[in-house]
Amino acid sequence: MLARQGRSGEALRQLQTVLPPAKAHYDLASVYEIQGRKPEARAEYQKAVELDPQLDDAKARLAALN
């Protein structure tokens, strides 16, 4: 909900309280992708992959956006 309201920093902090950092970035990217905010989604998927190179879902979605 916070990400949808444009409060990305708060959304990421909330997600990171219950998720590993890579997964939090992945989830935030998913929200951006749904909203059509492709540059932001791309950046968050990239960050997720940097934090966890084994996060294949993030790799696949990043590839689909490129």
mmJSON file of the N, C-alpha and C atoms, coordinates in Angstrom:
{"data_MODEL":{"atom_site":{
"group_PDB":["ATOM","ATOM","ATOM","ATOM","ATOM","ATOM","ATOM","ATOM","ATOM","ATOM","ATOM","ATOM","ATOM","ATOM","ATOM","ATOM","ATOM","ATOM","ATOM","ATOM","ATOM","ATOM","ATOM","ATOM","ATOM","ATOM","ATOM","ATOM","ATOM","ATOM","ATOM","ATOM","ATOM","ATOM","ATOM","ATOM","ATOM","ATOM","ATOM","ATOM","ATOM","ATOM","ATOM","ATOM","ATOM","ATOM","ATOM","ATOM","ATOM","ATOM","ATOM","ATOM","ATOM","ATOM","ATOM","ATOM","ATOM","ATOM","ATOM","ATOM","ATOM","ATOM","ATOM","ATOM","ATOM","ATOM","ATOM","ATOM","ATOM","ATOM","ATOM","ATOM","ATOM","ATOM","ATOM","ATOM","ATOM","ATOM","ATOM","ATOM","ATOM","ATOM","ATOM","ATOM","ATOM","ATOM","ATOM","ATOM","ATOM","ATOM","ATOM","ATOM","ATOM","ATOM","ATOM","ATOM","ATOM","ATOM","ATOM","ATOM","ATOM","ATOM","ATOM","ATOM","ATOM","ATOM","ATOM","ATOM","ATOM","ATOM","ATOM","ATOM","ATOM","ATOM","ATOM","ATOM","ATOM","ATOM","ATOM","ATOM","ATOM","ATOM","ATOM","ATOM","ATOM","ATOM","ATOM","ATOM","ATOM","ATOM","ATOM","ATOM","ATOM","ATOM","ATOM","ATOM","ATOM","ATOM","ATOM","ATOM","ATOM","ATOM","ATOM","ATOM","ATOM","ATOM","ATOM","ATOM","ATOM","ATOM","ATOM","ATOM","ATOM","ATOM","ATOM","ATOM","ATOM","ATOM","ATOM","ATOM","ATOM","ATOM","ATOM","ATOM","ATOM","ATOM","ATOM","ATOM","ATOM","ATOM","ATOM","ATOM","ATOM","ATOM","ATOM","ATOM","ATOM","ATOM","ATOM","ATOM","ATOM","ATOM","ATOM","ATOM","ATOM","ATOM","ATOM","ATOM","ATOM","ATOM","ATOM","ATOM","ATOM","ATOM","ATOM","ATOM","ATOM","ATOM"],
"id":[1,2,3,4,5,6,7,8,9,10,11,12,13,14,15,16,17,18,19,20,21,22,23,24,25,26,27,28,29,30,31,32,33,34,35,36,37,38,39,40,41,42,43,44,45,46,47,48,49,50,51,52,53,54,55,56,57,58,59,60,61,62,63,64,65,66,67,68,69,70,71,72,73,74,75,76,77,78,79,80,81,82,83,84,85,86,87,88,89,90,91,92,93,94,95,96,97,98,99,100,101,102,103,104,105,106,107,108,109,110,111,112,113,114,115,116,117,118,119,120,121,122,123,124,125,126,127,128,129,130,131,132,133,134,135,136,137,138,139,140,141,142,143,144,145,146,147,148,149,150,151,152,153,154,155,156,157,158,159,160,161,162,163,164,165,166,167,168,169,170,171,172,173,174,175,176,177,178,179,180,181,182,183,184,185,186,187,188,189,190,191,192,193,194,195,196,197,198],
"type_symbol":["N","C","C","N","C","C","N","C","C","N","C","C","N","C","C","N","C","C","N","C","C","N","C","C","N","C","C","N","C","C","N","C","C","N","C","C","N","C","C","N","C","C","N","C","C","N","C","C","N","C","C","N","C","C","N","C","C","N","C","C","N","C","C","N","C","C","N","C","C","N","C","C","N","C","C","N","C","C","N","C","C","N","C","C","N","C","C","N","C","C","N","C","C","N","C","C","N","C","C","N","C","C","N","C","C","N","C","C","N","C","C","N","C","C","N","C","C","N","C","C","N","C","C","N","C","C","N","C","C","N","C","C","N","C","C","N","C","C","N","C","C","N","C","C","N","C","C","N","C","C","N","C","C","N","C","C","N","C","C","N","C","C","N","C","C","N","C","C","N","C","C","N","C","C","N","C","C","N","C","C","N","C","C","N","C","C","N","C","C","N","C","C","N","C","C","N","C","C"],
"label_atom_id":["N","CA","C","N","CA","C","N","CA","C","N","CA","C","N","CA","C","N","CA","C","N","CA","C","N","CA","C","N","CA","C","N","CA","C","N","CA","C","N","CA","C","N","CA","C","N","CA","C","N","CA","C","N","CA","C","N","CA","C","N","CA","C","N","CA","C","N","CA","C","N","CA","C","N","CA","C","N","CA","C","N","CA","C","N","CA","C","N","CA","C","N","CA","C","N","CA","C","N","CA","C","N","CA","C","N","CA","C","N","CA","C","N","CA","C","N","CA","C","N","CA","C","N","CA","C","N","CA","C","N","CA","C","N","CA","C","N","CA","C","N","CA","C","N","CA","C","N","CA","C","N","CA","C","N","CA","C","N","CA","C","N","CA","C","N","CA","C","N","CA","C","N","CA","C","N","CA","C","N","CA","C","N","CA","C","N","CA","C","N","CA","C","N","CA","C","N","CA","C","N","CA","C","N","CA","C","N","CA","C","N","CA","C","N","CA","C","N","CA","C","N","CA","C","N","CA","C","N","CA","C"],
"label_alt_id":[null,null,null,null,null,null,null,null,null,null,null,null,null,null,null,null,null,null,null,null,null,null,null,null,null,null,null,null,null,null,null,null,null,null,null,null,null,null,null,null,null,null,null,null,null,null,null,null,null,null,null,null,null,null,null,null,null,null,null,null,null,null,null,null,null,null,null,null,null,null,null,null,null,null,null,null,null,null,null,null,null,null,null,null,null,null,null,null,null,null,null,null,null,null,null,null,null,null,null,null,null,null,null,null,null,null,null,null,null,null,null,null,null,null,null,null,null,null,null,null,null,null,null,null,null,null,null,null,null,null,null,null,null,null,null,null,null,null,null,null,null,null,null,null,null,null,null,null,null,null,null,null,null,null,null,null,null,null,null,null,null,null,null,null,null,null,null,null,null,null,null,null,null,null,null,null,null,null,null,null,null,null,null,null,null,null,null,null,null,null,null,null,null,null,null,null,null,null],
"label_comp_id":["MET","MET","MET","LEU","LEU","LEU","ALA","ALA","ALA","ARG","ARG","ARG","GLN","GLN","GLN","GLY","GLY","GLY","ARG","ARG","ARG","SER","SER","SER","GLY","GLY","GLY","GLU","GLU","GLU","ALA","ALA","ALA","LEU","LEU","LEU","ARG","ARG","ARG","GLN","GLN","GLN","LEU","LEU","LEU","GLN","GLN","GLN","THR","THR","THR","VAL","VAL","VAL","LEU","LEU","LEU","PRO","PRO","PRO","PRO","PRO","PRO","ALA","ALA","ALA","LYS","LYS","LYS","ALA","ALA","ALA","HIS","HIS","HIS","TYR","TYR","TYR","ASP","ASP","ASP","LEU","LEU","LEU","ALA","ALA","ALA","SER","SER","SER","VAL","VAL","VAL","TYR","TYR","TYR","GLU","GLU","GLU","ILE","ILE","ILE","GLN","GLN","GLN","GLY","GLY","GLY","ARG","ARG","ARG","LYS","LYS","LYS","PRO","PRO","PRO","GLU","GLU","GLU","ALA","ALA","ALA","ARG","ARG","ARG","ALA","ALA","ALA","GLU","GLU","GLU","TYR","TYR","TYR","GLN","GLN","GLN","LYS","LYS","LYS","ALA","ALA","ALA","VAL","VAL","VAL","GLU","GLU","GLU","LEU","LEU","LEU","ASP","ASP","ASP","PRO","PRO","PRO","GLN","GLN","GLN","LEU","LEU","LEU","ASP","ASP","ASP","ASP","ASP","ASP","ALA","ALA","ALA","LYS","LYS","LYS","ALA","ALA","ALA","ARG","ARG","ARG","LEU","LEU","LEU","ALA","ALA","ALA","ALA","ALA","ALA","LEU","LEU","LEU","ASN","ASN","ASN"],
"label_asym_id":["A","A","A","A","A","A","A","A","A","A","A","A","A","A","A","A","A","A","A","A","A","A","A","A","A","A","A","A","A","A","A","A","A","A","A","A","A","A","A","A","A","A","A","A","A","A","A","A","A","A","A","A","A","A","A","A","A","A","A","A","A","A","A","A","A","A","A","A","A","A","A","A","A","A","A","A","A","A","A","A","A","A","A","A","A","A","A","A","A","A","A","A","A","A","A","A","A","A","A","A","A","A","A","A","A","A","A","A","A","A","A","A","A","A","A","A","A","A","A","A","A","A","A","A","A","A","A","A","A","A","A","A","A","A","A","A","A","A","A","A","A","A","A","A","A","A","A","A","A","A","A","A","A","A","A","A","A","A","A","A","A","A","A","A","A","A","A","A","A","A","A","A","A","A","A","A","A","A","A","A","A","A","A","A","A","A","A","A","A","A","A","A","A","A","A","A","A","A"],
"label_entity_id":["1","1","1","1","1","1","1","1","1","1","1","1","1","1","1","1","1","1","1","1","1","1","1","1","1","1","1","1","1","1","1","1","1","1","1","1","1","1","1","1","1","1","1","1","1","1","1","1","1","1","1","1","1","1","1","1","1","1","1","1","1","1","1","1","1","1","1","1","1","1","1","1","1","1","1","1","1","1","1","1","1","1","1","1","1","1","1","1","1","1","1","1","1","1","1","1","1","1","1","1","1","1","1","1","1","1","1","1","1","1","1","1","1","1","1","1","1","1","1","1","1","1","1","1","1","1","1","1","1","1","1","1","1","1","1","1","1","1","1","1","1","1","1","1","1","1","1","1","1","1","1","1","1","1","1","1","1","1","1","1","1","1","1","1","1","1","1","1","1","1","1","1","1","1","1","1","1","1","1","1","1","1","1","1","1","1","1","1","1","1","1","1","1","1","1","1","1","1"],
"label_seq_id":[1,1,1,2,2,2,3,3,3,4,4,4,5,5,5,6,6,6,7,7,7,8,8,8,9,9,9,10,10,10,11,11,11,12,12,12,13,13,13,14,14,14,15,15,15,16,16,16,17,17,17,18,18,18,19,19,19,20,20,20,21,21,21,22,22,22,23,23,23,24,24,24,25,25,25,26,26,26,27,27,27,28,28,28,29,29,29,30,30,30,31,31,31,32,32,32,33,33,33,34,34,34,35,35,35,36,36,36,37,37,37,38,38,38,39,39,39,40,40,40,41,41,41,42,42,42,43,43,43,44,44,44,45,45,45,46,46,46,47,47,47,48,48,48,49,49,49,50,50,50,51,51,51,52,52,52,53,53,53,54,54,54,55,55,55,56,56,56,57,57,57,58,58,58,59,59,59,60,60,60,61,61,61,62,62,62,63,63,63,64,64,64,65,65,65,66,66,66],
"pdbx_PDB_ins_code":[null,null,null,null,null,null,null,null,null,null,null,null,null,null,null,null,null,null,null,null,null,null,null,null,null,null,null,null,null,null,null,null,null,null,null,null,null,null,null,null,null,null,null,null,null,null,null,null,null,null,null,null,null,null,null,null,null,null,null,null,null,null,null,null,null,null,null,null,null,null,null,null,null,null,null,null,null,null,null,null,null,null,null,null,null,null,null,null,null,null,null,null,null,null,null,null,null,null,null,null,null,null,null,null,null,null,null,null,null,null,null,null,null,null,null,null,null,null,null,null,null,null,null,null,null,null,null,null,null,null,null,null,null,null,null,null,null,null,null,null,null,null,null,null,null,null,null,null,null,null,null,null,null,null,null,null,null,null,null,null,null,null,null,null,null,null,null,null,null,null,null,null,null,null,null,null,null,null,null,null,null,null,null,null,null,null,null,null,null,null,null,null,null,null,null,null,null,null],
"Cartn_x":[0.831,0.0,0.875,1.94,2.818,3.455,3.899,4.524,3.521,2.303,1.278,0.957,1.213,0.977,2.2,3.246,4.447,5.404,5.195,6.04,6.997,7.859,8.736,9.697,10.317,11.259,10.609,9.445,8.711,8.284,7.859,7.439,8.599,9.761,10.927,11.321,11.29,11.617,10.643,9.375,8.373,8.578,8.829,9.049,10.282,11.325,12.559,12.445,11.398,11.223,10.779,10.19,9.692,10.296,11.05,11.621,13.121,13.852,15.261,15.336,16.429,16.529,16.251,16.779,16.561,15.082,14.408,12.975,12.164,12.58,11.889,11.999,13.183,13.36,12.559,12.516,11.73,10.244,9.734,8.31,7.998,8.9,8.705,8.726,9.64,9.704,8.403,7.828,6.564,5.453,5.406,4.403,4.634,5.892,6.205,5.812,6.088,5.762,4.257,3.482,2.024,1.534,2.197,1.818,2.321,3.089,3.628,4.86,5.446,6.644,7.886,8.118,9.16,10.574,10.981,12.352,12.584,11.592,11.711,11.71,10.845,10.793,12.128,12.669,13.952,15.037,15.085,16.105,15.961,14.74,14.519,14.801,14.44,14.785,16.303,16.982,18.44,19.049,18.541,19.038,18.787,17.642,17.335,18.336,18.67,19.632,21.028,21.39,22.693,22.785,21.702,21.699,21.625,20.953,20.819,20.879,22.078,22.224,21.452,20.958,20.189,18.68,18.268,16.845,16.395,16.096,15.788,14.539,13.563,12.351,12.694,13.567,13.97,14.741,15.602,16.344,15.386,14.394,13.44,12.625,12.172,11.35,12.188,13.434,14.345,14.575,14.811,15.014,13.776,12.61,11.357,11.152,11.651,11.504,12.508,13.603,14.649,14.407],
"Cartn_y":[-1.189,0.0,1.252,1.258,2.425,2.684,1.642,1.805,2.363,1.91,2.402,3.868,4.337,5.74,6.605,6.015,6.778,6.906,6.121,6.177,4.983,4.965,3.822,3.524,4.539,4.329,3.66,4.134,3.539,2.11,1.906,0.567,-0.411,0.001,-0.872,-1.186,-0.187,-0.424,-1.412,-1.264,-2.183,-3.605,-3.719,-5.037,-5.711,-4.928,-5.496,-5.939,-5.542,-6.029,-7.482,-7.949,-9.329,-10.177,-9.552,-10.263,-10.008,-10.939,-10.651,-9.459,-8.706,-7.507,-7.762,-8.821,-9.087,-9.285,-10.021,-10.275,-8.993,-8.128,-6.849,-5.999,-5.946,-5.192,-5.823,-7.152,-7.862,-7.506,-7.517,-7.203,-5.759,-4.849,-3.45,-3.311,-4.019,-3.997,-4.506,-5.529,-6.08,-5.048,-4.274,-3.209,-2.18,-1.783,-0.816,-1.362,-2.635,-3.23,-3.207,-3.545,-3.512,-2.103,-1.108,0.28,0.814,0.024,0.482,1.352,1.359,2.171,1.314,1.08,0.149,0.54,1.799,2.126,1.821,2.149,1.868,0.366,-0.363,-1.816,-2.428,-1.978,-2.484,-2.275,-1.088,-0.778,-1.653,-1.885,-2.71,-4.191,-4.682,-6.068,-6.226,-5.241,-5.287,-5.328,-4.512,-4.502,-5.855,-6.448,-7.764,-8.804,-8.757,-9.713,-9.466,-8.206,-7.89,-8.448,-8.326,-8.806,-10.331,-10.945,-12.41,-12.918,-13.241,-13.701,-14.983,-15.666,-16.893,-16.635,-15.393,-15.053,-15.065,-16.268,-16.471,-15.735,-15.579,-14.842,-13.398,-12.788,-11.412,-11.333,-12.3,-12.336,-12.434,-13.287,-13.49,-12.233,-11.605,-10.398,-9.25,-9.169,-8.139,-8.349,-9.578,-9.883,-9.542,-9.796,-9.503,-8.0,-7.207,-5.753,-5.143,-5.828,-5.284,-5.6],
"Cartn_z":[0.0,0.0,0.0,0.805,0.845,-0.515,-1.179,-2.498,-3.5,-3.412,-4.331,-4.094,-2.884,-2.549,-2.813,-3.41,-3.714,-2.537,-1.515,-0.312,-0.319,-1.342,-1.604,-0.466,0.074,1.166,2.354,2.709,3.825,3.496,2.263,1.847,1.953,1.477,1.528,2.971,3.827,5.247,5.881,5.58,6.125,5.595,4.308,3.723,4.32,4.574,5.099,6.551,7.223,8.597,8.618,7.519,7.484,6.369,5.468,4.331,4.243,3.637,3.337,2.38,2.404,1.55,0.069,-0.486,-1.913,-2.215,-1.376,-1.579,-1.406,-0.494,-0.308,-1.577,-2.163,-3.412,-4.542,-4.571,-5.579,-5.46,-4.247,-4.046,-4.427,-4.082,-4.462,-5.984,-6.626,-8.094,-8.701,-8.1,-8.608,-8.568,-7.506,-7.407,-8.507,-8.684,-9.747,-11.121,-11.345,-12.638,-12.882,-11.879,-11.996,-12.316,-11.734,-11.966,-13.301,-14.024,-15.294,-15.157,-13.979,-13.71,-13.996,-15.282,-15.699,-15.273,-15.379,-14.941,-13.459,-12.633,-11.202,-10.942,-11.649,-11.506,-11.905,-13.019,-13.493,-12.443,-11.865,-10.854,-9.617,-9.19,-7.996,-8.262,-9.446,-9.783,-9.843,-10.412,-10.49,-9.094,-8.201,-6.822,-6.161,-6.41,-5.849,-6.328,-7.608,-8.165,-7.594,-7.414,-6.817,-5.397,-4.653,-3.271,-3.18,-4.145,-4.147,-5.587,-6.071,-7.451,-7.767,-6.758,-6.973,-7.101,-7.028,-7.101,-8.568,-9.036,-10.451,-10.917,-10.061,-10.45,-10.798,-10.02,-10.291,-11.616,-11.864,-13.128,-14.31,-14.186,-15.284,-15.535,-14.496,-14.678,-15.197,-14.765,-15.262,-16.76,-17.164,-18.575,-19.4,-18.846,-19.563,-19.745,-18.811,-18.914,-19.886,-20.116,-21.007,-22.453],
"occupancy":[1.0,1.0,1.0,1.0,1.0,1.0,1.0,1.0,1.0,1.0,1.0,1.0,1.0,1.0,1.0,1.0,1.0,1.0,1.0,1.0,1.0,1.0,1.0,1.0,1.0,1.0,1.0,1.0,1.0,1.0,1.0,1.0,1.0,1.0,1.0,1.0,1.0,1.0,1.0,1.0,1.0,1.0,1.0,1.0,1.0,1.0,1.0,1.0,1.0,1.0,1.0,1.0,1.0,1.0,1.0,1.0,1.0,1.0,1.0,1.0,1.0,1.0,1.0,1.0,1.0,1.0,1.0,1.0,1.0,1.0,1.0,1.0,1.0,1.0,1.0,1.0,1.0,1.0,1.0,1.0,1.0,1.0,1.0,1.0,1.0,1.0,1.0,1.0,1.0,1.0,1.0,1.0,1.0,1.0,1.0,1.0,1.0,1.0,1.0,1.0,1.0,1.0,1.0,1.0,1.0,1.0,1.0,1.0,1.0,1.0,1.0,1.0,1.0,1.0,1.0,1.0,1.0,1.0,1.0,1.0,1.0,1.0,1.0,1.0,1.0,1.0,1.0,1.0,1.0,1.0,1.0,1.0,1.0,1.0,1.0,1.0,1.0,1.0,1.0,1.0,1.0,1.0,1.0,1.0,1.0,1.0,1.0,1.0,1.0,1.0,1.0,1.0,1.0,1.0,1.0,1.0,1.0,1.0,1.0,1.0,1.0,1.0,1.0,1.0,1.0,1.0,1.0,1.0,1.0,1.0,1.0,1.0,1.0,1.0,1.0,1.0,1.0,1.0,1.0,1.0,1.0,1.0,1.0,1.0,1.0,1.0,1.0,1.0,1.0,1.0,1.0,1.0,1.0,1.0,1.0,1.0,1.0,1.0],
"B_iso_or_equiv":[0.0,0.0,0.0,0.0,0.0,0.0,0.0,0.0,0.0,0.0,0.0,0.0,0.0,0.0,0.0,0.0,0.0,0.0,0.0,0.0,0.0,0.0,0.0,0.0,0.0,0.0,0.0,0.0,0.0,0.0,0.0,0.0,0.0,0.0,0.0,0.0,0.0,0.0,0.0,0.0,0.0,0.0,0.0,0.0,0.0,0.0,0.0,0.0,0.0,0.0,0.0,0.0,0.0,0.0,0.0,0.0,0.0,0.0,0.0,0.0,0.0,0.0,0.0,0.0,0.0,0.0,0.0,0.0,0.0,0.0,0.0,0.0,0.0,0.0,0.0,0.0,0.0,0.0,0.0,0.0,0.0,0.0,0.0,0.0,0.0,0.0,0.0,0.0,0.0,0.0,0.0,0.0,0.0,0.0,0.0,0.0,0.0,0.0,0.0,0.0,0.0,0.0,0.0,0.0,0.0,0.0,0.0,0.0,0.0,0.0,0.0,0.0,0.0,0.0,0.0,0.0,0.0,0.0,0.0,0.0,0.0,0.0,0.0,0.0,0.0,0.0,0.0,0.0,0.0,0.0,0.0,0.0,0.0,0.0,0.0,0.0,0.0,0.0,0.0,0.0,0.0,0.0,0.0,0.0,0.0,0.0,0.0,0.0,0.0,0.0,0.0,0.0,0.0,0.0,0.0,0.0,0.0,0.0,0.0,0.0,0.0,0.0,0.0,0.0,0.0,0.0,0.0,0.0,0.0,0.0,0.0,0.0,0.0,0.0,0.0,0.0,0.0,0.0,0.0,0.0,0.0,0.0,0.0,0.0,0.0,0.0,0.0,0.0,0.0,0.0,0.0,0.0,0.0,0.0,0.0,0.0,0.0,0.0],
"pdbx_formal_charge":[null,null,null,null,null,null,null,null,null,null,null,null,null,null,null,null,null,null,null,null,null,null,null,null,null,null,null,null,null,null,null,null,null,null,null,null,null,null,null,null,null,null,null,null,null,null,null,null,null,null,null,null,null,null,null,null,null,null,null,null,null,null,null,null,null,null,null,null,null,null,null,null,null,null,null,null,null,null,null,null,null,null,null,null,null,null,null,null,null,null,null,null,null,null,null,null,null,null,null,null,null,null,null,null,null,null,null,null,null,null,null,null,null,null,null,null,null,null,null,null,null,null,null,null,null,null,null,null,null,null,null,null,null,null,null,null,null,null,null,null,null,null,null,null,null,null,null,null,null,null,null,null,null,null,null,null,null,null,null,null,null,null,null,null,null,null,null,null,null,null,null,null,null,null,null,null,null,null,null,null,null,null,null,null,null,null,null,null,null,null,null,null,null,null,null,null,null,null],
"auth_seq_id":[1,1,1,2,2,2,3,3,3,4,4,4,5,5,5,6,6,6,7,7,7,8,8,8,9,9,9,10,10,10,11,11,11,12,12,12,13,13,13,14,14,14,15,15,15,16,16,16,17,17,17,18,18,18,19,19,19,20,20,20,21,21,21,22,22,22,23,23,23,24,24,24,25,25,25,26,26,26,27,27,27,28,28,28,29,29,29,30,30,30,31,31,31,32,32,32,33,33,33,34,34,34,35,35,35,36,36,36,37,37,37,38,38,38,39,39,39,40,40,40,41,41,41,42,42,42,43,43,43,44,44,44,45,45,45,46,46,46,47,47,47,48,48,48,49,49,49,50,50,50,51,51,51,52,52,52,53,53,53,54,54,54,55,55,55,56,56,56,57,57,57,58,58,58,59,59,59,60,60,60,61,61,61,62,62,62,63,63,63,64,64,64,65,65,65,66,66,66],
"auth_comp_id":["MET","MET","MET","LEU","LEU","LEU","ALA","ALA","ALA","ARG","ARG","ARG","GLN","GLN","GLN","GLY","GLY","GLY","ARG","ARG","ARG","SER","SER","SER","GLY","GLY","GLY","GLU","GLU","GLU","ALA","ALA","ALA","LEU","LEU","LEU","ARG","ARG","ARG","GLN","GLN","GLN","LEU","LEU","LEU","GLN","GLN","GLN","THR","THR","THR","VAL","VAL","VAL","LEU","LEU","LEU","PRO","PRO","PRO","PRO","PRO","PRO","ALA","ALA","ALA","LYS","LYS","LYS","ALA","ALA","ALA","HIS","HIS","HIS","TYR","TYR","TYR","ASP","ASP","ASP","LEU","LEU","LEU","ALA","ALA","ALA","SER","SER","SER","VAL","VAL","VAL","TYR","TYR","TYR","GLU","GLU","GLU","ILE","ILE","ILE","GLN","GLN","GLN","GLY","GLY","GLY","ARG","ARG","ARG","LYS","LYS","LYS","PRO","PRO","PRO","GLU","GLU","GLU","ALA","ALA","ALA","ARG","ARG","ARG","ALA","ALA","ALA","GLU","GLU","GLU","TYR","TYR","TYR","GLN","GLN","GLN","LYS","LYS","LYS","ALA","ALA","ALA","VAL","VAL","VAL","GLU","GLU","GLU","LEU","LEU","LEU","ASP","ASP","ASP","PRO","PRO","PRO","GLN","GLN","GLN","LEU","LEU","LEU","ASP","ASP","ASP","ASP","ASP","ASP","ALA","ALA","ALA","LYS","LYS","LYS","ALA","ALA","ALA","ARG","ARG","ARG","LEU","LEU","LEU","ALA","ALA","ALA","ALA","ALA","ALA","LEU","LEU","LEU","ASN","ASN","ASN"],
"auth_asym_id":["A","A","A","A","A","A","A","A","A","A","A","A","A","A","A","A","A","A","A","A","A","A","A","A","A","A","A","A","A","A","A","A","A","A","A","A","A","A","A","A","A","A","A","A","A","A","A","A","A","A","A","A","A","A","A","A","A","A","A","A","A","A","A","A","A","A","A","A","A","A","A","A","A","A","A","A","A","A","A","A","A","A","A","A","A","A","A","A","A","A","A","A","A","A","A","A","A","A","A","A","A","A","A","A","A","A","A","A","A","A","A","A","A","A","A","A","A","A","A","A","A","A","A","A","A","A","A","A","A","A","A","A","A","A","A","A","A","A","A","A","A","A","A","A","A","A","A","A","A","A","A","A","A","A","A","A","A","A","A","A","A","A","A","A","A","A","A","A","A","A","A","A","A","A","A","A","A","A","A","A","A","A","A","A","A","A","A","A","A","A","A","A","A","A","A","A","A","A"],
"auth_atom_id":["N","CA","C","N","CA","C","N","CA","C","N","CA","C","N","CA","C","N","CA","C","N","CA","C","N","CA","C","N","CA","C","N","CA","C","N","CA","C","N","CA","C","N","CA","C","N","CA","C","N","CA","C","N","CA","C","N","CA","C","N","CA","C","N","CA","C","N","CA","C","N","CA","C","N","CA","C","N","CA","C","N","CA","C","N","CA","C","N","CA","C","N","CA","C","N","CA","C","N","CA","C","N","CA","C","N","CA","C","N","CA","C","N","CA","C","N","CA","C","N","CA","C","N","CA","C","N","CA","C","N","CA","C","N","CA","C","N","CA","C","N","CA","C","N","CA","C","N","CA","C","N","CA","C","N","CA","C","N","CA","C","N","CA","C","N","CA","C","N","CA","C","N","CA","C","N","CA","C","N","CA","C","N","CA","C","N","CA","C","N","CA","C","N","CA","C","N","CA","C","N","CA","C","N","CA","C","N","CA","C","N","CA","C","N","CA","C","N","CA","C","N","CA","C","N","CA","C","N","CA","C"],
"pdbx_PDB_model_num":[1,1,1,1,1,1,1,1,1,1,1,1,1,1,1,1,1,1,1,1,1,1,1,1,1,1,1,1,1,1,1,1,1,1,1,1,1,1,1,1,1,1,1,1,1,1,1,1,1,1,1,1,1,1,1,1,1,1,1,1,1,1,1,1,1,1,1,1,1,1,1,1,1,1,1,1,1,1,1,1,1,1,1,1,1,1,1,1,1,1,1,1,1,1,1,1,1,1,1,1,1,1,1,1,1,1,1,1,1,1,1,1,1,1,1,1,1,1,1,1,1,1,1,1,1,1,1,1,1,1,1,1,1,1,1,1,1,1,1,1,1,1,1,1,1,1,1,1,1,1,1,1,1,1,1,1,1,1,1,1,1,1,1,1,1,1,1,1,1,1,1,1,1,1,1,1,1,1,1,1,1,1,1,1,1,1,1,1,1,1,1,1,1,1,1,1,1,1]
}}}
